[in-house]
Amino acid sequence: MPIARHTIARPNGLSRRIVAAATAIVAVLSLTACGSTSADTSTAKTGSDSASTSGFPVTIKHAYGTTEIKQAPERVATVGWGSDDVTLALGVVPVTVPKQTFGKTEDGYLPWVKAKLDDMNVAKADLPEQHDESDSIDMEAIAAARPDVILGMQSGITEEQYKTLSKIAPTIPWQQASWGDPWRSLVETTAKVLGKQQEGEKLIAKLEDTISETAAKYPQIKGKSASVMYFDSSKLSSFSVYTTHDVRPQFLNDLGFETPESIKQVSETTDSFYKDISSEQADQFADIDVIVTYGTPDLLAVMQKDPLLSKIPAVKRGSVVVIDTTTELANALDAMPLSIEATTGDYAKLLGEAASKVNG
C-alpha cells in the first residue's frame, strides 16, 4: 500500500495522539482565553482585513451537521489537502498548514504555495506554521496556532476528530465525500467563510477559463475516456483505481475526458475514493483509452511485461501517463486553484500525447 495521500493511503484514522492531546488542548485554550485581547486579532497573519464584515453570521453545512461562522475570521488553520491553496488564492495567509513531504516541495510547502507566499511578500516571520499530518491531525499544534476557524473540506476528518477540532475553533470538515470535495466546492465554501464571495466567483471563472483554454490545445482528448489508477511495480498482483468520488478523475472530466463505464461500475460498489482490484480482473478495463498513474519512469515497461496487466489495451499500446512522484505534477492531479494555474499546461500536454496514441 502506498504511503502518500497522493497515491492511495490518506490519513483517515484517529491517531492515538489525539487522546493524549485532549488535556494539552484544554490547557492551550485556557491560556488563549486568559490572554486574549483586541490586539490578538490586530496582529493576525491572515491579511483578511479586506474581508467584508457584512453577510455574517454564515452557516456552513457539512458531513457532521452545520457550523456557524459569526464574523470574518482573522486566523485561519487548514487541515487536509487544498484548503491552504484555496485560502491563499483568495488572498488570505493561514496561520498553520499541513507540512508537505510528497513530491517536489520547498521548505515543506508545495512550489505554487511557496510562490504565492512570495508574491504576497509574506515575511519569513509571518509564514504559516506547519503541522504534521503524516500520522493524523496534530491537534496540539493547531490549538497552539489559536485559529478562529479551521478549514478541512478536502480531508478525511472523522466525526471524533471534528468534535475535538471544534473545541479549538469552528470547524468545516468535508461536505460531499471524505477526501472528495472538488476545487469548485472548496472555493465556494472558503469564500463564504472568509467573506470573499465575489472574489470566489471571480476565481472560479478565471480557473475555468484556464482549463478550457488549455484543453482546447489538445483536441485529441475530446471523446476519449481516462482513469487515474495506482500500480506498484513491486507488487503487480493487484492495483487500485480512483473512483468517481475522487477529485483526480473529476479533473480529467474538466479537461475533456469521459469517465469509462468500467470505472462508473466500480464506483457504484463503494463510497471510498479508491478500490483495490485483483490483476486477474484487469481485462474489465478494456474501455479505458488513457490511464494516469503515479510511479517511476520504468513503470510502464514493467506493466507491459506483466501477463495480466498487459491485457489492458491502454497498457499494451502505451497510452499511459506515468507521473513521476519526485516532480511537481505528483501534487497537481488533485487540482486546486494555485496548482491549476501552475501545472495544468504540463499535465494536459502529457495527457494529449497519451490520447494521440489511441486509434493511432
Long-range contacts (C-beta under 8 A, 24 or more apart in sequence): 2-230, 2-232, 2-294, 4-101, 4-102, 4-103, 4-325, 5-81, 5-102, 5-179, 6-102, 6-103, 6-294, 6-325, 6-330, 6-331, 6-333, 6-334, 7-230, 7-294, 7-325, 8-230, 8-240, 8-274, 10-156, 10-179, 10-273, 11-133, 11-134, 11-135, 11-136, 11-137, 11-156, 12-156, 12-158, 12-178, 12-179, 13-136, 13-158, 14-136, 14-158, 14-160, 14-161, 15-135, 15-136, 15-137, 17-135, 17-136, 17-138, 17-139, 18-136, 18-137, 18-139, 18-160, 18-161, 18-164, 21-138, 21-139, 21-140, 21-143, 21-164, 22-139, 22-164, 24-139, 24-140, 24-143, 25-139, 25-140, 25-143, 25-164, 25-167, 25-168, 26-167, 28-140, 28-143, 28-144, 28-146, 29-143, 29-167, 29-168, 32-146, 40-146, 41-74, 41-75, 41-148, 44-74, 44-75, 44-95, 45-75, 45-93, 45-94, 45-95, 45-122, 45-126, 45-128, 46-73, 46-74, 46-75, 46-76, 46-92, 46-93, 46-94, 46-95, 47-91, 47-92, 47-93, 47-120, 48-72, 48-73, 48-74, 48-76, 48-91, 48-92, 48-194, 48-195, 50-91, 51-92, 51-194, 51-195, 51-196, 52-195, 52-196, 53-195, 54-195, 55-195, 55-197, 56-195, 58-192, 58-193, 60-172, 60-175, 60-189, 60-192, 60-193, 61-175, 62-153, 62-172, 62-173, 62-174, 62-175, 63-157, 63-159, 63-162, 63-173, 63-174, 63-175, 63-178, 64-159, 64-162, 64-173, 67-166, 67-170, 67-171, 67-172, 68-170, 69-149, 69-170, 69-193, 72-194, 72-195, 73-147, 73-148, 73-149, 73-193, 73-194, 74-148, 75-145, 75-146, 75-147, 75-148, 75-149, 76-147, 76-148, 76-149, 76-150, 76-151, 76-194, 77-142, 77-145, 77-147, 77-149, 77-150, 77-151, 77-169, 78-150, 78-151, 78-152, 79-133, 79-137, 79-142, 79-150, 79-151, 79-152, 79-155, 79-157, 79-165, 80-133, 80-152, 80-153, 80-154, 80-155, 80-156, 80-157, 80-174, 80-179, 81-154, 81-155, 81-179, 81-334, 81-336, 82-153, 82-154, 82-183, 82-186, 82-334, 82-336, 83-151, 83-152, 83-153, 83-154, 83-155, 83-186, 83-190, 84-113, 84-128, 85-110, 85-112, 85-113, 85-336, 85-337, 85-338, 85-339, 86-151, 86-183, 86-186, 86-187, 86-190, 86-336, 86-337, 87-151, 87-190, 87-194, 88-113, 88-116, 88-117, 88-120, 88-338, 89-116, 89-187, 89-203, 89-336, 89-337, 89-338, 90-187, 90-190, 90-191, 90-194, 90-196, 90-199, 90-200, 90-203, 91-120, 91-196, 91-199, 92-194, 92-196, 93-117, 93-120, 93-122, 93-126, 93-127, 93-128, 94-128, 95-128, 95-129, 95-145, 95-146, 95-147, 96-128, 96-129, 96-130, 96-131, 96-141, 96-142, 96-145, 96-147, 97-128, 97-129, 97-130, 97-131, 98-130, 98-131, 98-132, 98-133, 99-130, 99-131, 99-132, 99-133, 100-331, 101-134, 102-325, 102-330, 102-331, 103-325, 103-326, 103-327, 103-328, 103-329, 103-330, 103-331, 104-326, 104-327, 104-328, 104-330, 104-331, 110-328, 110-331, 110-338, 110-339, 111-328, 111-342, 112-328, 112-338, 112-339, 112-341, 112-342, 112-343, 113-338, 115-338, 115-342, 116-338, 136-161, 137-161, 137-165, 139-164, 139-165, 139-168, 142-168, 143-168, 149-193, 151-190, 151-193, 153-181, 153-185, 153-186, 153-189, 153-190, 154-179, 154-180, 154-181, 154-186, 154-247, 154-334, 154-336, 155-179, 177-245, 177-271, 177-273, 178-271, 178-272, 178-273, 179-246, 179-247, 179-273, 180-245, 180-246, 180-247, 180-273, 181-247, 182-247, 182-250, 182-251, 183-207, 183-247, 183-251, 183-335, 183-336, 183-337, 183-340, 186-336, 187-337, 203-337, 207-337, 207-340, 207-341, 210-340, 210-341, 210-344, 211-254, 211-255, 211-340, 211-344, 214-255, 214-344, 214-345, 214-348, 215-254, 215-255, 215-256, 215-348, 217-348, 217-352, 218-256, 218-348, 218-349, 218-351, 218-352, 218-355, 220-352, 220-355, 220-356, 220-358, 221-255, 221-256, 221-257, 221-348, 221-351, 221-352, 221-355, 222-256, 223-258, 224-256, 224-257, 224-258, 224-289, 224-290, 224-355, 224-358, 225-257, 225-258, 225-259, 225-260, 225-287, 225-288, 225-289, 225-290, 226-252, 226-257, 226-258, 226-260, 226-288, 226-289, 226-290, 226-291, 226-292, 226-351, 226-355, 227-252, 227-259, 227-260, 227-262, 227-263, 227-285, 227-288, 227-290, 227-291, 227-292, 228-252, 228-291, 228-292, 228-293, 228-333, 229-291, 229-292, 229-293, 230-274, 230-293, 230-294, 231-293, 231-295, 231-299, 231-303, 231-309, 233-295, 233-296, 233-298, 233-299, 233-302, 233-303, 236-279, 236-302, 236-303, 236-306, 236-308, 236-309, 237-278, 237-279, 238-276, 238-277, 238-278, 238-279, 239-276, 239-277, 239-279, 239-282, 239-309, 240-274, 240-275, 240-276, 240-277, 241-266, 241-274, 241-275, 241-277, 241-285, 242-273, 242-274, 243-267, 243-270, 243-272, 243-273, 243-274, 243-275, 245-270, 245-271, 245-272, 245-273, 246-273, 246-274, 246-334, 247-334, 247-335, 248-292, 248-333, 248-334, 251-333, 251-334, 251-335, 252-292, 252-351, 254-335, 255-344, 255-347, 255-348, 255-351, 257-290, 257-351, 260-285, 260-287, 260-288, 260-289, 261-287, 262-286, 262-287, 262-288, 263-288, 279-306, 279-308, 279-309, 280-308, 282-308, 282-309, 282-311, 282-312, 283-311, 283-312, 285-312, 285-314, 286-311, 286-312, 286-313, 288-312, 288-313, 288-314, 289-314, 289-319, 289-355, 289-358, 290-314, 290-319, 290-320, 290-321, 290-351, 290-354, 290-355, 290-358, 291-315, 291-319, 291-320, 291-321, 292-320, 292-321, 292-323, 292-333, 292-351, 293-320, 293-321, 293-322, 293-323, 294-322, 294-323, 294-325, 294-330, 295-322, 295-323, 295-324, 295-325, 296-322, 296-324, 296-325, 297-322, 297-324, 317-357, 317-358, 318-354, 318-357, 319-354, 319-355, 319-357, 319-358, 320-354, 321-350, 321-351, 321-353, 321-354
